[in-house]
Amino acid sequence: MKTLGIAPLLRGLTFDGEKGDIVVSCETIENPELSCSLDELETKFTKGVRSVLVEGAGAFQLGEDYDDAVNGTSNARKVTGRAGVINNKVCVVTGGAQGFGEGIVRALIAQGALVFIADMNVDGAKGLADELNKEAGRTVAFGVAVNVTDEESVLKMVGEVVDTAGGIDLFVSNAGVLKAGSVKEMSLKDFEFVTDVNYVGFFLCTKHVAPVMEAMNKPSGKYFTDIICISSKSALEGSNKNGAYAGSKFGSVGLVQSFAKELVTDNTKVNTVCPGNFFDGPLWSDPDRGLFVQYLTTGKVPGAETVEDVKRFYEAQVPMNRGCDGEDVTKAILYSVEQKYETGQAIPVTGGQVMLN
């Protein structure tokens, strides 16, 4: 099925001033409300149509949310104003099965979004989606596999999202890795690993997500979409014995600004959120590979003898005396989506630890 272009177009044709319908692809539909050729689609389609058969390309079910589209019902949650910034919008979060990503996924779903949890840990992503769907009593999440450093994997992920929901309103490029170490000692392999995930991965995701968003905007020219890179406070200032990570994050800010200038013509806004440290997540607290252990081993914290010494050292550097969490980051994401007059920005969420000047 040629859904990568048709389904986003249908979302654009159903645009209500804020978002389009969820569009679910299927092989065929008996007695569709509209049957037409691809060339006729834009002229024959009218808002309110719930099923479409495009000759030679496939069939599509439409609804305000996923369950309404599949079942032909009209039970979607209806919220307007600030509370409805992402309600019934399609969101993708890479690295969403754990850590910051999981926190973002949960917070987006609490705001009414349909979220695709994209992760190399596909079992974890699907397990989390099952848990969230059960809690909600409706379909609010899907797990999907992706390796952001592999272009074919990224393209497959985007195709799966489009087949399932019709397009992407918000793409959160959250997948990231960190390997600490002195520039005098770090291997090229480790340096390239960090750069490939944090920098190249963001490029690959944007490359394949942007055309989908462009297609959604085409019918009205007023359909705003968002790509948001979850960077780090290390994108705003250097980090001792952490050059690979900081360099990749600084680079991602350059990509954000450049992509923002280019994609603004499609009404796609590109911004980055630069969080402080998520001390309670696996990146920091994993007992074997977490940053607390890495920093203790590399001697990054002078005088530290235990992991707790390292943790207290970093907590003391935050004026608000705590680490960042997924809810903090999601509030910045929601601001970026709601604010239509801002793109190419790096938004710090650091508890006052790093301030822009």
Backbone torsions as a table, in degrees:
resi	resn	phi	psi	omega
1	MET	NA	143.5	-178.0
2	LYS	-93.5	49.7	-170.8
3	THR	-76.3	-18.7	-175.5
4	LEU	-61.4	-25.4	176.8
5	GLY	-104.1	-34.8	-173.7
6	ILE	-74.9	-48.5	-176.6
7	ALA	-60.4	-44.6	175.4
8	PRO	-62.6	-34.6	176.7
9	LEU	-62.6	-42.5	177.1
10	LEU	-62.6	-38.3	176.2
11	ARG	-62.0	-40.2	178.1
12	GLY	-66.0	-37.1	179.6
13	LEU	-69.6	-21.2	179.2
14	THR	-99.8	10.2	-177.4
15	PHE	-54.9	128.4	-176.8
16	ASP	-107.9	14.7	-176.8
17	GLY	104.0	-15.8	179.2
18	GLU	-134.3	-37.3	-177.1
19	LYS	-159.1	169.4	173.5
20	GLY	-106.6	173.8	177.4
21	ASP	-66.8	158.1	166.1
22	ILE	-72.3	134.3	-177.9
23	VAL	-123.3	115.8	-177.6
24	VAL	-104.6	125.4	-179.0
25	SER	-84.9	142.5	175.2
26	CYS	-147.7	170.5	-175.0
27	GLU	-69.8	-44.9	-178.4
28	THR	-158.1	165.0	177.8
29	ILE	-137.5	131.7	174.7
30	GLU	-78.3	133.0	177.2
31	ASN	54.2	55.8	178.3
32	PRO	-65.1	151.7	178.2
33	GLU	-68.1	-30.2	177.6
34	LEU	-135.4	129.0	173.6
35	SER	-126.2	125.1	-176.2
36	CYS	-159.4	171.7	173.4
37	SER	-83.5	166.7	178.4
38	LEU	-61.4	-38.5	-179.6
39	ASP	-65.7	-27.0	-177.8
40	GLU	-89.8	-11.2	-168.7
41	LEU	-56.4	-50.5	-174.7
42	GLU	-65.9	-31.1	-178.2
43	THR	-85.9	-30.3	-176.3
44	LYS	-91.9	-21.6	-176.6
45	PHE	-72.0	137.4	173.7
46	THR	-128.7	147.6	-180.0
47	LYS	-61.3	141.7	-177.8
48	GLY	103.7	-17.8	175.9
49	VAL	-66.4	133.9	-174.6
50	ARG	-110.1	-10.8	178.9
51	SER	-147.2	135.2	-175.1
52	VAL	-135.7	134.4	172.3
53	LEU	-114.8	117.5	178.6
54	VAL	-102.3	116.7	-173.4
55	GLU	-57.2	126.8	177.3
56	GLY	76.3	2.0	-176.6
57	ALA	-125.6	-26.2	-179.6
58	GLY	133.1	-177.1	-177.2
59	ALA	-124.5	157.4	-172.2
60	PHE	-143.9	133.9	176.0
61	GLN	-108.9	136.2	-174.5
62	LEU	-121.0	146.8	176.5
63	GLY	-169.5	168.2	-176.9
64	GLU	-69.8	-32.6	170.5
65	ASP	-132.1	179.6	-173.0
66	TYR	-62.9	-47.4	-177.5
67	ASP	-64.4	-38.2	176.9
68	ASP	-63.9	-39.6	179.8
69	ALA	-63.4	-45.7	-176.4
70	VAL	-72.6	-37.3	-172.3
71	ASN	-100.0	-5.9	-178.6
72	GLY	71.1	23.2	-178.4
73	THR	-99.3	-179.0	178.3
74	SER	-139.2	57.7	-175.5
75	ASN	-111.4	12.4	-176.3
76	ALA	-63.2	147.9	174.9
77	ARG	-63.0	131.5	-178.8
78	LYS	-116.9	115.4	-179.0
79	VAL	-136.2	138.9	178.5
80	THR	-124.2	172.4	178.5
81	GLY	74.1	-155.9	-176.5
82	ARG	-62.5	-30.1	-179.7
83	ALA	-71.6	-14.0	-176.8
84	GLY	-110.7	26.5	-174.8
85	VAL	-57.0	-41.4	179.5
86	ILE	-123.2	15.7	-179.2
87	ASN	-60.7	126.9	-179.0
88	ASN	60.5	20.8	172.8
89	LYS	-92.9	155.2	-179.6
90	VAL	-92.6	120.6	-178.5
91	CYS	-122.3	145.2	175.2
92	VAL	-124.0	133.1	176.9
93	VAL	-124.7	111.4	175.6
94	THR	-78.1	150.1	-175.0
95	GLY	62.2	33.7	-171.4
96	GLY	-90.0	0.6	-174.4
97	ALA	-84.4	-12.5	-176.8
98	GLN	-158.5	170.8	173.8
99	GLY	60.7	-145.0	177.3
100	PHE	-51.1	-42.7	-176.6
101	GLY	-58.7	-45.4	179.0
102	GLU	-62.2	-41.7	178.2
103	GLY	-61.1	-40.7	178.3
104	ILE	-65.5	-44.9	179.4
105	VAL	-56.7	-49.9	-177.9
106	ARG	-62.0	-40.9	-178.9
107	ALA	-69.2	-38.3	178.1
108	LEU	-65.5	-41.2	178.8
109	ILE	-65.6	-36.4	177.0
110	ALA	-61.8	-24.1	178.4
111	GLN	-93.1	7.0	173.4
112	GLY	96.0	9.1	-177.5
113	ALA	-80.3	156.1	166.5
114	LEU	-96.3	116.9	-168.8
115	VAL	-116.6	130.9	171.8
116	PHE	-98.0	119.7	-178.8
117	ILE	-92.7	103.3	-173.6
118	ALA	-102.8	123.7	-172.9
119	ASP	-160.2	152.2	169.8
120	MET	-64.9	-31.6	176.0
121	ASN	-82.1	72.9	-172.7
122	VAL	-66.2	-32.8	177.4
123	ASP	-64.5	-41.0	177.2
124	GLY	-66.0	-39.5	179.4
125	ALA	-64.4	-44.7	-179.3
126	LYS	-70.6	-35.0	177.3
127	GLY	-65.6	-42.0	177.5
128	LEU	-64.4	-41.8	178.4
129	ALA	-61.5	-43.3	178.0
130	ASP	-59.8	-43.0	179.6
131	GLU	-61.8	-45.4	-177.0
132	LEU	-70.0	-36.4	177.4
133	ASN	-65.8	-39.3	179.1
134	LYS	-65.4	-43.2	179.2
135	GLU	-62.9	-39.2	-175.9
136	ALA	-80.6	-24.6	-175.6
137	GLY	74.3	10.4	176.9
138	ARG	-146.8	171.0	177.3
139	THR	-81.4	112.0	-178.9
140	VAL	-123.1	-8.2	-175.7
141	ALA	-153.8	151.1	172.6
142	PHE	-133.9	145.8	172.3
143	GLY	-98.6	136.9	-179.0
144	VAL	-141.7	142.3	-177.9
145	ALA	-82.2	141.8	171.9
146	VAL	-159.2	141.3	166.3
147	ASN	-116.1	106.2	-171.1
148	VAL	-66.6	-13.1	178.1
149	THR	-88.9	-4.8	-177.3
150	ASP	-112.1	113.1	-174.1
151	GLU	-61.5	-39.5	179.2
152	GLU	-63.7	-38.4	178.6
153	SER	-65.4	-41.5	178.8
154	VAL	-63.9	-44.7	179.4
155	LEU	-62.1	-40.3	178.6
156	LYS	-64.8	-41.6	177.6
157	MET	-59.1	-48.7	-179.0
158	VAL	-60.7	-42.4	178.1
159	GLY	-61.1	-39.6	179.9
160	GLU	-66.8	-40.6	178.1
161	VAL	-63.4	-45.6	-178.4
162	VAL	-65.1	-41.8	177.4
163	ASP	-61.0	-35.4	-173.9
164	THR	-85.2	-35.3	-172.6
165	ALA	-132.6	-9.9	173.1
166	GLY	99.9	-17.8	-178.4
167	GLY	172.6	-167.5	-177.8
168	ILE	-138.7	121.2	176.2
169	ASP	-88.9	-39.2	-177.2
170	LEU	-137.2	121.7	175.6
171	PHE	-113.3	120.1	-179.5
172	VAL	-106.7	106.9	179.8
173	SER	-85.2	90.0	-172.9
174	ASN	-106.0	-22.4	-176.7
175	ALA	-55.8	129.7	-179.1
176	GLY	-160.1	156.6	178.6
177	VAL	-135.8	162.9	179.0
178	LEU	-144.5	133.2	169.4
179	LYS	-131.0	116.2	-178.5
180	ALA	-86.2	154.2	176.5
181	GLY	162.2	155.3	178.3
182	SER	-67.3	144.9	175.9
183	VAL	-61.4	-22.7	179.8
184	LYS	-75.3	-17.8	-171.9
185	GLU	-124.2	-20.9	-174.6
186	MET	-65.2	136.8	178.6
187	SER	-77.1	154.3	175.9
188	LEU	-61.6	-36.1	179.8
189	LYS	-59.2	-46.1	-179.9
190	ASP	-67.4	-40.5	179.7
191	PHE	-61.3	-45.3	-178.8
192	GLU	-68.6	-33.7	178.0
193	PHE	-60.3	-47.9	179.9
194	VAL	-63.6	-45.2	-178.4
195	THR	-65.1	-40.7	-178.5
196	ASP	-61.8	-43.0	-177.8
197	VAL	-74.9	-50.6	-170.3
198	ASN	-78.1	-30.0	-173.3
199	TYR	-109.9	-58.9	-179.2
200	VAL	-64.5	-38.2	179.6
201	GLY	-59.8	-40.4	177.8
202	PHE	-64.6	-41.7	176.1
203	PHE	-58.7	-49.1	-176.9
204	LEU	-62.7	-41.6	179.5
205	CYS	-64.6	-45.6	179.7
206	THR	-62.7	-40.4	-179.4
207	LYS	-55.3	-40.6	-174.1
208	HIS	-97.6	-17.8	176.2
209	VAL	-82.4	-38.5	-174.3
210	ALA	-56.9	-42.4	179.2
211	PRO	-63.5	-31.7	176.7
212	VAL	-65.1	-44.7	178.9
213	MET	-65.5	-37.4	176.8
214	GLU	-60.0	-43.0	-179.3
215	ALA	-65.7	-36.0	178.0
216	MET	-66.1	-34.0	-177.3
217	ASN	-80.2	-21.7	-170.1
218	LYS	-55.1	-47.2	-175.2
219	PRO	-62.2	-41.1	-174.4
220	SER	-104.4	-27.4	-173.0
221	GLY	69.5	14.3	-177.0
222	LYS	-131.1	10.2	-174.9
223	TYR	-89.6	103.3	178.5
224	PHE	-81.0	136.1	174.4
225	THR	-131.3	167.3	-173.7
226	ASP	-137.5	136.3	167.8
227	ILE	-117.2	124.3	-177.5
228	ILE	-127.8	121.5	176.2
229	CYS	-91.1	126.9	174.2
230	ILE	-88.0	106.2	-176.4
231	SER	-98.9	-123.3	-174.9
232	SER	-170.6	159.4	170.5
233	LYS	-60.7	-20.1	176.1
234	SER	-72.9	-4.0	171.4
235	ALA	-86.3	-7.9	-175.8
236	LEU	-110.2	-19.7	174.3
237	GLU	-154.9	152.1	-177.1
238	GLY	-63.1	164.2	-176.7
239	SER	-133.6	120.3	-176.3
240	ASN	-59.6	129.5	-179.6
241	LYS	55.4	33.7	-178.9
242	ASN	-146.9	36.3	-171.7
243	GLY	-66.0	-36.0	-179.1
244	ALA	-62.2	-44.8	-178.7
245	TYR	-67.8	-51.6	-178.5
246	ALA	-61.1	-41.2	179.5
247	GLY	-62.0	-41.4	179.6
248	SER	-67.0	-35.2	-179.4
249	LYS	-75.3	-40.3	172.6
250	PHE	-57.4	-43.7	179.9
251	GLY	-62.4	-37.0	-179.8
252	SER	-65.5	-30.6	176.0
253	VAL	-65.6	-39.1	175.8
254	GLY	-62.2	-40.1	176.6
255	LEU	-65.0	-43.5	179.6
256	VAL	-56.7	-48.9	-178.3
257	GLN	-64.2	-40.4	-179.5
258	SER	-69.5	-45.7	178.8
259	PHE	-63.3	-36.6	-179.6
260	ALA	-61.1	-43.3	179.5
261	LYS	-64.4	-35.9	-178.1
262	GLU	-78.3	-46.2	-170.0
263	LEU	-84.7	-5.0	179.4
264	VAL	-60.3	-27.0	179.3
265	THR	-67.9	-18.6	176.3
266	ASP	-98.2	7.1	-173.7
267	ASN	62.6	25.3	172.8
268	THR	-96.2	116.6	177.3
269	LYS	-90.4	141.1	-179.7
270	VAL	-126.9	118.4	180.0
271	ASN	-136.5	170.1	175.6
272	THR	-133.2	141.4	174.0
273	VAL	-104.8	131.6	-175.8
274	CYS	-113.9	87.1	-174.9
275	PRO	-76.5	157.1	166.6
276	GLY	-76.1	-165.3	-172.3
277	ASN	-79.7	130.2	175.1
278	PHE	-92.8	83.9	-171.1
279	PHE	-64.8	-28.0	-174.5
280	ASP	-87.6	-6.5	-179.3
281	GLY	-85.8	169.3	-177.2
282	PRO	-63.2	-27.9	179.8
283	LEU	-57.1	-39.4	-180.0
284	TRP	-95.5	-41.2	-166.0
285	SER	-100.3	-3.8	177.3
286	ASP	-54.7	126.8	-173.2
287	PRO	-67.1	-18.5	-178.7
288	ASP	-105.1	-41.4	-173.8
289	ARG	-121.3	1.6	-176.9
290	GLY	-65.2	161.3	-177.0
291	LEU	-64.2	-33.5	177.7
292	PHE	-58.4	-42.4	178.3
293	VAL	-69.4	-44.3	-179.7
294	GLN	-60.9	-44.6	-177.2
295	TYR	-69.5	-31.8	175.1
296	LEU	-66.8	-44.1	-178.3
297	THR	-65.6	-40.4	-177.5
298	THR	-84.1	-4.1	179.0
299	GLY	71.8	26.9	-178.0
300	LYS	-67.6	-28.7	179.6
301	VAL	-105.5	105.6	-177.8
302	PRO	-57.7	130.6	176.3
303	GLY	84.1	-7.7	-179.2
304	ALA	-71.3	131.6	179.9
305	GLU	-113.9	-17.4	-179.3
306	THR	-135.9	165.7	175.9
307	VAL	-60.9	-38.6	179.0
308	GLU	-63.0	-35.4	175.8
309	ASP	-60.8	-42.6	-179.9
310	VAL	-65.7	-43.4	-179.4
311	LYS	-62.3	-45.8	179.8
312	ARG	-62.8	-36.0	178.9
313	PHE	-60.5	-45.1	-177.5
314	TYR	-75.6	-37.1	176.4
315	GLU	-62.1	-36.6	-178.4
316	ALA	-67.1	-17.6	-179.5
317	GLN	-84.3	-7.6	-178.9
318	VAL	-98.2	117.9	-179.7
319	PRO	-54.1	-32.0	179.9
320	MET	-87.9	3.9	170.8
321	ASN	59.6	31.8	172.5
322	ARG	-157.3	163.1	175.8
323	GLY	-80.8	173.2	177.8
324	CYS	-84.5	154.4	176.0
325	ASP	-134.8	177.7	-175.3
326	GLY	-61.8	-36.1	179.3
327	GLU	-65.2	-39.3	177.0
328	ASP	-59.0	-44.7	-178.4
329	VAL	-67.5	-40.9	-177.5
330	THR	-64.1	-34.7	177.3
331	LYS	-61.6	-37.9	176.7
332	ALA	-69.4	-36.9	176.5
333	ILE	-62.0	-46.0	-179.0
334	LEU	-63.4	-37.9	175.3
335	TYR	-59.8	-46.0	-178.1
336	SER	-61.0	-39.0	-179.9
337	VAL	-70.5	-46.4	-176.2
338	GLU	-67.3	-36.8	-177.4
339	GLN	-79.0	101.8	-177.1
340	LYS	-76.9	-14.9	-174.6
341	TYR	-107.0	45.7	178.5
342	GLU	-155.4	128.8	176.4
343	THR	-153.5	155.4	178.9
344	GLY	75.7	22.4	-174.5
345	GLN	-104.3	152.3	172.8
346	ALA	-111.6	113.8	-173.5
347	ILE	-102.4	114.1	179.2
348	PRO	-78.5	135.6	174.1
349	VAL	-131.4	77.7	-165.7
350	THR	-125.1	8.6	-177.5
351	GLY	63.9	23.4	179.7
352	GLY	88.4	1.2	-176.9
353	GLN	-69.8	-38.1	176.1
354	VAL	-124.8	127.9	-179.5
355	MET	-121.4	137.6	179.3
356	LEU	-72.2	151.1	176.5
357	ASN	-141.9	NA	NA
